[in-house]
Amino acid sequence: MPSPEQPQTSEPQIPQQPEGQVPTADAANGPEQAEQHFKTVAVRVHEDVHAQLSFIAQLSGSNLSEQIRRAIGDRITAAQSDPELIARAEAASKQIEREAAARTAAIAGFIGKPATAAAAGRQPRTAKTTRQRN
């Protein structure tokens, strides 16, 4: 018999998880699954769109969030086949690679030979080489 603090319900109790996390399976419950993280997105829609999407969700046996996730997934799939977006993605990738190369050179100069000396094929100046010139 349930205690007064725990009312009897027909639905199983699900432990609360931090926002954006889904519990992982343990060895007793099945194969290990990667922990998934979610982000919350607030979208403002007209009342009629909300009503229609809610009705579609009800007819489909799902919920509003699932319908929105499905629509987003469909949009991402379509975008991955869009030649214009693919070209823009390739250009962005090349730009990121150029910036990464510049940063790598800067870091190498910080922890090793100065980047400018390494690029010119010269030895970096030290106090000893400066005194030898004078």
Buried (B, 14 or more C-beta within 10 A) or exposed (E): EEEEEEEEEEEEEEEEEEEEEEEEEEEEEEEEEEEEEEEEEEEEEEEEEEEEBEEEBEEEEEEEEEBBBBEEEEEEEEEEEEEEEEEEEEEEEEEEEEEEEEEEBEEBBEEEEBBEEBEEEEEEEEEEEEEEEE
